[in-house]
Amino acid sequence: MSEECKTDDVFFIDDVPFELQKKQAEELQNTEQHYNEYGFRIKETFNANILPKDSECTNLNMPVYLLNAKTTKYFEKGILDSLHTGFYYKGALTTDIERNSNTDVFYTNKNIENHIRGYFKDGKTSFNITTRYYTQREDLNFFQFLIGNLYVAHQFTPHHRIIIGNSRTHTGEEGSRADWMVPFVSYSQISRNLGNVRKFGARIIGEYDLFEYDIGGYSSDTYFRSFFPGAEFTGWVNIKPLGKTQGQYGDLKLGAGISSGHDDFTYNVAGAYARYQYKKFKADFEFANADGYNGRLGLSKNHARGMYTSVYYRITPKIELLARYDTFQPNLGVSNQSIKEYVMGMNYYLKGQGLRFMVNYIFRQNAFDKDSHRIIIGTQIML
């Protein structure tokens, strides 16, 4: 399978590049290491290019911090091997055209984050701190939204790692992914309603050629609003039938999972996922059914259901075409009516995920409001 379409064979917890860090550590072991008077490793920093080479930006499942060579510090003494600091920004210029109404043009800061990642000298333990500086939630103050990731991870066997702290739960496949990994400007409706939320707890992630799993127990609190209002269990399993074929027949992933918890009331979200990728082509499908949920947009007792299906094609390593059909029924207890989104788009990866430009056209067929056409021009940068 070509490098430009390399598959996501492991679960990535937001922006922690375990495999990339391991590769860098192995390369550094084969080089002579030099430190300055303060104990910082300096050889790689001074010899590194300011921006990564294009060949290092083709795997879209890995983060690309454009200034990583300058913002990474290595330590000769102490338990910490390296400290990485980074900045992430995603913004969108939107033209919204409602049927028989006015046209609105507005710019939205969709995400502003600081990332701090540290790796210890044991080669197995790391920590991740993410701070966020912009929220569209009126029910949250600045400090409640400020802390995103806040966890320690430990690779206790070659196939298993444990994460303790505040991290994004695996409620749905797309909903468990970091914003920079989502190929569209926005998450699907099931992801942005039912998932895409961080909670405090402990989880174990297992990774094998033919299957992978993510099982965790959490507090049902979100955004540090209360102390342990209840418990939540989230489990997800993916099967990879072609995992031993080295991509000869493509890559197939079939998954399912459940998130169940209690916070004033009991909620349950169940989902299923399928994805097939072959060379430059990829297609995926996800379904979710919620009898109450506790996602990014808050608690809800609604019985909701939705699904999406997407297709992607990489014309070149830098240009990707994509399309999605997305439907969501927000309250089946009241109505079977739905909100449907038909999306077409293009991504231009100037420097992989480190510098990406996006164009999305969305036709929104809304049974509860006016239909609308939306054109979004998005920018993503990781420094």
N, C-alpha and C positions, 0 to 999 in steps of 0.2 A: 504494500500500500504506500502511495507516495507520501512524502513528508508533509506536503501542503494540505493533505486531508487526513492527517493523523487523528485517530479516534481517541475518545476519552475513556481509557481503559481503567481508570481509577476514579474514585470519588474525590473531588477537590473540595475542600472546606474553604469557601471564599477564595482568598488570594494567597494561600500557603502553598508554595511550589515545592512539595516534598521531593519529587523526583528530580527537579531542576537543581535544588539545593544539594542533593546527593551527588549529582553529576559534577557540579562545581567543586564540591569538596574533594572528589576523587582527582580532578584535574589539578587542584592546588597542592595535593600531596606529592605530585610529580614535578612541582616547581620549587625553586629556592625561595624561601619566604623572608621578606625584609620588613623590619618594624622601625618606626621612628622613636624618638625619645619618650613619647607618651604611650607607647605600647600598641599603636595602631599599625596594622599591616599596610604597607604602602606600595609594593611592587605592582600589584594588579591595578590599583587605582591610578597610578601615574601612567601605566602603559596602555590602559584601556581606551577605546574610542569613546567619544562623548555619547554617541547614539549607537544602539545595537545594529549589527549587520542585518540586511534583509533576510538572510538565511536563518537567522535566529528568531524571526517573527512569523514563520509560516504556520506554526502549530497554534491554532486559535483557542485551544483549551488551556494554554499556559498564559499567565500574566506577563506583559512586557512593560517594565518600568523604563522609560526612555533614559532617565538619568541615574539608573541603578549603579552604574560604575562609579559615579561621583557621590552617591548618597549612602553607600554601604561602607561600614567600618568593621575591620577585623581586629581581634584582640589577642595579644601574645600571652597575657596573664589573666587569671581568673577563670570562672566556669563558662563564661559566654564566649562563643567563637566569633559570631558576627551579629551586627545589628543593621537592619535595612529600614530605611524610611522612604515613604512614597506618598504621592498625592493623586487622587482620582477625581475626575470631573466629567459629568455628562449633562449636556444641555440640549434644548430643542426649540426651534423656531416653528410655530404651528400656525397654519391657516385653517380656520374652522368655518365651514360653510353649511349652515343649517337650511333645510328646505323651507322656502317661503319666509326667510328671515334674513338677518344681517350677516355679513362676513366679518369674523373677528381674526385679528392677527396678534399673536402674543408670544413672548419668549419665556421659557420655563427652565429654571435650574433644577434638573431632575435629581442630581446627586452631587454632593461635595463632601469628600472624605479624605482623612489623613490615615495612612496605614503605617504601622510600626510592627516589624517582624524580627524576632530574635531567635538565634540558633545556638544551642549549647554545644560544648566540646565533645559530649558523648555521641554526637551524630544522630541522636534519636529523639531529642526533646527540643521543642520550640514553643514560642508564645506569639500571640497575635493580639494587637490592640488597634481597633478602628474607631476613630471619632468622626462624627458627622455634623455638618453645620447648616443643613437646610432641611426643613420639613414642611409639608403641605397639610399636616394634621393640626387642626385648630384645638384639639383636646389635649395636646402635648405641649409642655413648655420646652425651652431650649435645652435644659439639663437632662430631662427625661429622654430626649431623642439623641443627646450627644454621644452616648456610648453605644457602639455597634458590637463589634467583636471584642471579647475580653476573655481569652481562654489560653490554656496550656495544652499542648498535644504531645503525646509520647508514643513512639513506634516501638512497641514491646515485643513484637515478632516481625519477621519479614512481611507478613501478610496482614498484620493487625496493628491498629493504633487506637488510642483512647484520647478523647477530648473532654476536658473539664472546664466549664465556664459558660459564658454567654456566646452562643453560636447559632447559625441559621439552621433550623430544624429541617428534616427531610420530609416535609409535608408536600408531596408531589415531586416529580422529577425536575421540572423547570423551576418550581417554587423554591427548591433547595439550592439553586445556583446563584452565584454572585451576579450583580447587575451587569458587570463588564462581559460576562459570558453569554448573555441573552442576545441572540442575533438581531432581534427587532429593537426598535426604539423603546418599546414598553413590553412588560410581561404580558402573557395571555390573561384572560379574565379569571380563570380558575386560580392562576398563580397569584395574581395581585389581590384577590379577594380571600382565598382560602389559605394561602401559604405566604412565602416570602417574608418570614418573620423570625426574629431571634429570640431564644429563651435560655434561661440559665439551667444547666444540668450537666449530666455526664452521658457520653455515648461511646460506643465501640464500632469501629468501621473495619470490615474485613474485605480484602481484595484478592481474588484468585482469577485464573485465566477464564474459567467457565461461569463464575458467579461472583457477586459482591453484595454486601449488606451493610446497613446503617441502622443500629438499634440504640435508642436512648431513652432516658427518663429525665423529665424536666419539671421545673415549676411552671404552672400555667400562667404566671405573670408575664406581661410584655412591657417593654420600655420602662422598667423599674418603677412601676406605679404602686405596687404593694408587695409585701413580703409573703411569699408562698401562699397564695389564695387557694391553691389546689395543686394536684399533680397531673402530669401528662406523660403518656407513653407514645413514642413514635417509632415505627419500624418500617423499613423498606428493603426489598430484595430485588436484585436484577440477575437474570440468567443470560449468559452469553453463549449460545449454542455453537457459534463459529470461533470461539476464543482460542482454539488450538490451531487454526488454519493460517495464521499470520497474514490475514487479510486477503487470501487468494480468492475467496468467494464473497468478499465484503465483510461487513461487521453488522451483526444482528444483536439487539438487546431487547429483552422482554422483562418488564418489572411490575411490581405491585406493592402496595403498602397501606398502612393505616395510622391515623393519629387520633388518639382518644384521651380526653381529659375532663377536668371539672374546674370551673371558675364561676361561681353562682349557679351554674347549671352544667349538666353533662353534655359534651359535644363529641361527635365522631365524624371523621373525614376518611373516606376510603378512595383509593385511586389505582389506576393501571396505566402502563406506559409501554409503547413499542417504538423501536427505531431501527431503521436499516440504512447503512451507508456503504456505497461502493464507489471507489475512486472519487470523482468530483461531485457525485450526486448523494444527497441525503434526504430522507423523509422520516417524520416522526408523528406520533399520535399519542394524546393523553386524555384520559377521562377521569372525572372526580365526582363523587356524590357526598354531600355533607348533610348530616342531621345535626345542625348547629356547627359552628366553627369558631376558631380563635386565631385568625390570620392577621396580616399586616394592617388591615383596615379596622380591626377590632373584633370584639365578641358579637356573635349574632346567634339567635335561636332559629333562624330561618332554615328551612329545608331547601338547600340549593344544589344545583347540578350543572355540569358543563363539560365541554370537551373542545379540543382544537386538533387540527392536523396541518402540518406544514411540509413544504418541500423546499430544498435548497440546491443550488448548483453553483459551483466555483468555476467561473469562466477562466480566470487566471488566479495565481496565488493571492492577488490583491483585490479582485472583483468578484463579488458573490451576488447572485440573484436569489430572491426568496419570495414565497407567497404563503398565506395562511388563511384558513377558515376557522373562525373562533365563535362559539356560541355559549351563552350562559343564561340559566334560568335562576334568578335571584331568590325567588320565594315560591316554591311549589305548593305550599300550604294555602296560598291565596290565588295563584294563577299559574298556568302552564306556559305563559308567554315568555319570550326570551329576548335577549339582546345579542345581535349577531354582528360580527365584524369581519369584513373581507379585506385582507391586507396584501398589498404588493410592495416590494421594496428592493433596494440595492444597497450593499455595503461596499465601501472602498477602504481597504486596510492599507493605509500608507505605511504604517509600521506595526503591523499586526494589531493586537488589541490595544497597544500603546497609543496609537493614533488612528482613530477610525471615524469615517464620515458616513452618515446614513441618510437615506431618503425613503420614507414610507408614505404610501397612499392608503387611506382607510375609508371604506364605505361602511358606516355604522347604521344598521337597521334596528331601530329601537322601538319595541312595542309599547314602551312606557313614556316615550317622549318623541320629539321630532327626529326624523332620519337626518343624517349629516354626512358630509364629505370632509375629509381632513387630510391635509398634506403636511408632513413633518420633516424638517431637515434637522438632523441631529449630529452632535459632535461628542466624541469621547477621547479623553486624553489621560494617560497615566505617566506621571513624572517620578 
